[in-house]
Amino acid sequence: MAEQLNLSSLKPAQARKDRKRVGRGLGSGKGRYSGRGIKGQKSRAGSHKMRVGFAGGQMPIYMRLGKQRGATSKDAMPIGPFRTSTVPVNVGSLDAFDDGAEVTPETLVERGVIKNTKTDVKLLGNGELKKKLTVRVHAISATAREKVEAAGGTVSLLREPKVKGKTKRQGSGPKGSDPAQETEEE
């Protein structure tokens, strides 16, 4: 028979555990050094407030390793304007679309081809395409463009590609020659 519940027979569902009281004599089991051992940084008060990556004054690992080289800017993804990332989508995965459909990053997310539209989409030429599609992506490879246009589709870029121009270097000619003078002589 279950004991009748009243104020004198109330008990918590789970027995409460007493707080650990350190530094209260040797007989308590946590006396003298209070479970911290003898000396050293970890035995001192306030010793557990070191920042992440702190190596006790030794040169930290993240400062010993080399940085990624190349020009970067703070606001660029993932690290700089010359190292931008794209999500690769192959031509073969466009079979999920109906004939005559428009392919955009939003429709690719709906079909589950890519996860989200946060990063730019680049269409690559792996696979076969037999459907006429209107493709609108951020970047496209030459073989992917050929395959889409061969199937009767059209390609338009959401962002115009950067034109790689040759930079003029000063002093590239022979010593003492001026490029302005050379054109006048000819």
N, C-alpha and C positions, 0 to 999 in steps of 0.2 A: 504494500500500500504506500502511496505517495504521501509524504508528510505535508500537513496543511500549511499553506503559506501565510505567515503573519510577520509583524515587524521584528520579532525576535529571531526568526529563522531566515531572514534575507541574506543572500550571499551573492557576490558578483559572479557572472557566468565564467569568467576566467580569473584566476587568483592574481592579485596585484603583486608586482615584483618591487621590492624595496630599492630605492636609489642607491647607487654605489657611493659609499662615503670613504674617500681616500684620505690618507694621512691621519688616521685616528688610532695609532698604536700598532705595535708589531703583531699583536694577537688577532687583529682584524683581517690580516692577510694582505692588506694594501697600505701598510705603514711605511715609515722611513722614506722611501723614494716614490711612493704613491704610484707604482706601476710604470714609472718613466725610466727606470734604469739609472746608471751613474753617469753624470756629466754629459757634455755634448750639447749641440744646438737643440735637439728635440727634448731635452730635459728642462729647458728654460721656459719661463712664462712668455706667451706671445710668439712662440716659435713656429706655430702652425699657420702663419699668415704670409707665407712666401708666395709670390706670384707664379703663375703657370710657366714652366720652362726655366725657373730659377735653379741653378746648379751649384749653389753654395759659394758663389764668387768665381768659380771656374768658368771659362768661356763657354756659354751655352751652345748646345748642338745646332740650334737654328742660326747662330751667328758664325759657327765654324763652316757650315756648308755654303757652297757658292750660290749666288743669286741667279735667277733666270736672266740671260743676257738679252739685249735688244731694247729698242725704244718702247716706252710704255706711257700711259696716262692713267690717272686715277679713275676717270669716269668711263673708261672703255671696258668692254667685256671680252674675254675673261681677264685679260691682263693688259692689253694695249691695242692700239688701233692697227698694228701690224700683225697681231696674233688673235684675230677674232674667230670665234668658233661657229660652226654651222651644224645643223642636223642633217645627216645624209639620208636621202630617200631615193631608192633605185626605181628605174622605169618599170621593172617587173612588178612592183607593189602597187602600181596604178591600175591593175586589173580589177581592183575592187570597185572602180567607178564605172558607171554606165556610159554607153556610147554617146558622145556629144556633151558630156558633163564638164563643168568648170572645176579645175583643181587649184585650190588655194590653201594656205596654211590652216585656215579654219576648217575647211572640209576634210583635210588630212587628219585633224584632231578628232573630228566627228566619226570618221571611219576607223580610228584607232591605229593609224599608221605611225603617227608621232604622238608624244605625250602632251605637249603644250606649244603655244606660239611664242614663248619667251625668247628663243633663239632663232636665228635665220634658218631658212630651209634651202638646201642645195640639192638639185635633182641630178643624180648620177646615172650612167648609161648601162648598168648591169641588168640583164633580163630583156624580155621581148614585149613589145606593145603593138596591139592590133586594133585598138579603139581610137576613134577621133576625139581628142580631148583639147580643151582650152586650158593651158597650164600657166599659172601666175605664181612664180616663186621668186625668192631673193637672188638665187644664183643657179646656174645650170652648166653642166659640162658640155663639151662640143659633141660627144657621141650621144648624149641624152637629147640634145637639140635635134640632131639628125634623125633619131628614132621617132621622136614626137612628130616632126614635120613629114617624115616618110609615111606615117600612119594617117596623115591628113589633118593633123592638129596644128594649133598655133601656140607660140611661146611668147610671153611678155614678162619682163622682169619688174619686180616691185621696187627695186632700187637699182639705179644705173651703176654699172661696174666702173671702178676707178681706172682711168687710163694711165698706164705706166709710161711716163715720159722719161727721156734721157735727161739727166741733170748735167748742166754745163760746169765743167771743172776749170778753174783758173790755173794758168801756168802749165797746161798739159802739152803745149807745143815745145819746140826747141827753145833753148835758152836765148833770151833777148828778143824773141819774135813776138810781135803784137798782132792778133788776129784782125784788128781793124785796118792795119796797114797792109796786110796781105790782100784784102779784098780790093783796096784802092789800086794796087799795082796791077791786078789782073785785067 
